[in-house]
Amino acid sequence: MLKLRSKRFSRSNSKLGSGANGGSVGRARKGGGGGGEIKWELRPGGMLVQKRETGEGEGEGLITLRVSTVSQWHNITIQATSTFGELKIILSLVTSLEPREQRLLFKGKEREDCEYLHMVGVTDKDKVLLLEDPAIKERKLLGLSRVQANIGSPYHPISV
């Protein structure tokens, strides 16, 4: 979080009091008086923007996602400014699928590892679908069938 105070970026109390309702504009705002300090934040893309006001119950930018695999659900809490690649790393700990084996879908589209959650519209309590990459799944199955076929061969160390 960045705090900037200058005449250019702060509101003057005299401007707030000069309205038709005699200064009640400053009191009507959330937070009470017209202190005039604006809080700024630096977005991941490098843009400096005015900080959003969050509710009292929310954490510092944390969101909870409901990630669905074929057979089960996982509730994952993560920073809203994280990437889908970082989400895959967390999911690899929970599902034992490597990040390269995972495909994440949000709103019907597969998302790239470099895309930020908040930039594509992921908010608190949203659902993300986790699928295993079919090409890697097929390679695993082919690898297992080759291993099973080689066990019966006379050159395999286990066979007698």
N, C-alpha and C positions, 0 to 999 in steps of 0.2 A: 504494500500500500504506500502511496506517495501522498504527502501533504504539501500543498503549495499555497503560499499566501503572498499575494501581491494585489495591487490596485486593479490590475487587469483581470485577474481571475476571482476576485472576491466581490461579494455584493455589499453595497453600502447601506447602512441603516437609514440614511436620509432618503434614499430612493424608495425603500420599503414603506416609509411613513408618509410619503407624499401622495399616496393613492386616495381615491374618493372615500374609502372607509376609514381613513385616519389612522393608519398604522396597524390595522388588524391583520394585514397580510402576513407579517412576520410571525404572529401568534398562531395563525391558522395552519402554518406548516408543521410537518411532523418534527418533533424535537423541540418545540417551543420557540424561544426568542430568535431574533435575526442575527445570530453570531456572524454570519457571512462567510464561514469557512467552507470551501468545497473540497471534498476528498477526491483524489485522482488515483487511477490504477493503470498499470502498464499491461496491455494485453499481450498474449504470446506472439502475435505478429509484429509487435513493436509500436502499436498505436497507443497513445495516451488518451484515456477517456475518463469521464466522470464516473466515480464509483457508484454502483447500484446499491440501494438500500435493501438489506435483506431482513427477513422477519427475525424475531427474537429466538425462535426455536431452532433455526437453521444453524449448521456449523459454518465454518469459514470455507464456503465454496464446495462442500461435500454433497454428493448426491448418492442415492441408493438406486441401483439398477437391479432389475429382475432378469437374470440371464437364464434362458430356457435351452436345455439340450433336448435330445429326443425323448429321454425318459425322466428327467428331473429338472428342478428349479434351483437356482442359486441366487441369493441376495448378496450383492457386492456393493460396498461403499467405497467410493473413489472420488477424487477431485474432479470438478466439472471441467477444468482446463487440461485434463489428461488426454492422451491420444488413445485410439483404438489399439495400437500396439502395446501400450502400457496395460490396457485392460486385458489383452491376450496373455500377458505375462502373469497377471494375477490369476486369471482363469486356469493357466497351466498348473498352478499350485493346487487348485481345487479339483480339476478334472483329470489330471495326469496326461493331458494332450499337450504336445509341444506347441508353441506359438505358430510355427510354420504349418502345423497340421490343422489349425483352426480357421474357420471362416465365420466372420461376424456379420449379421444382417440387422440393419435398423431401418424401419419403415420400408421394408421390401427390397432394399438395395444392399449389396455387399459393400462394406466400408474398408478403405485402405488403412494400413497401419499408421500412416502419417496424419490422418485426419483427426482433428480435435473434437471431443465429444460435444462441447458447447457450441461449436461452429456449425455443426450439422443439425442442431436442435434437440439434443438429448437433455432431458430435464429429470428432476427427481421422480422416482417411481416408474420410469419408462421401462419398456421391455425390449431386450436384445436377444436375438436368436443365435445360438452357437451351433454350427454344423462342423462335422469333420470333413476335411478336404477329400473329395471322392478319389482323386488321382493318387493321393498318398495312401488312402484306405485300400485301394486296389493293389498298390505295390506291396503293402503289408501282407495282403492275402496271397499274392503270388509268391512272395518270399517264404511264407509258411508252407505252402504246398510244395515248393522246391526242397525245403528242409525235410519234410515228411517223406518225399520221394527218395531222397538220398540216404535216409536212415537204413533202408533195406539193402543198399548197395554194399558189396564186399569191401569197398575202399573207405567206408565210413568208420570212424574209430569206435563207435558204440556197438556195431554189429559184430557178431561172433563167427 
